[in-house]
Amino acid sequence: MKPFILTFISVVYISVAGGTSLQSIFDSSGPGNGYDKLVTLSPDVIYTGGLGIFEGNVLIDGHGAIIDLQDGSGIWVYADENYPANLDIQYCTIINGAYYGVSYGGTSTGYLTNCNFVRNDFGIKLYDFSDVEIKNCNLIENTVYGVGIYSELPVCEINYTNAWGNGEAAWMENCPG
């Protein structure tokens, strides 16, 4: 527990310093490891701003990096039958999203593993027919919910995930909206 607390304190201190645009790193990334886009982050850089994905198979491999959404909308993925989209994220800390840390909509899919979602409105938001697995993540001090599932249609499997200090509850199905 102590190493996490020390890391969390670092997040608060470092995020004030600014950073590199997540969008610019995404734009310059190419394919790799079976993904259309392999976005590799560095643990010694603060990445800022959100990102929208509407097609393709994407991995954000954080290597312990911090993504500071700076009170913006967050990272979102939306798919339909003509434009399938998958977003996998691993080893990241995603903070300060005004509406969510990560959002999946339409028929999008994803796998979130070994991530922290801290001080977002919702840590993770699911809509429509999205299908997401969350494993080994922490949902901490999000304003409303750690995970919010809008309607009864999304599929969400949560394993080995901790949630504490979230405003209304750790998770909620069929959220109002």
Buried (B, 14 or more C-beta within 10 A) or exposed (E): EEEEEEEBEEBEEBBEEEBBEBBEBBEEBEEEEEBBBBBBBEEEBBBBBBBEBBBBBBBBBBEBBBBBBBEBBBBBBBBBEEEBBBBBBBBBBBBBBBBBBBBBBBBBBBBBBBBBBBBBBBBBBBBBBBBBBBBBBBBBBBBBBBBBBBEEEBEBEBEEBEBEEBEEEBBBBEBEE
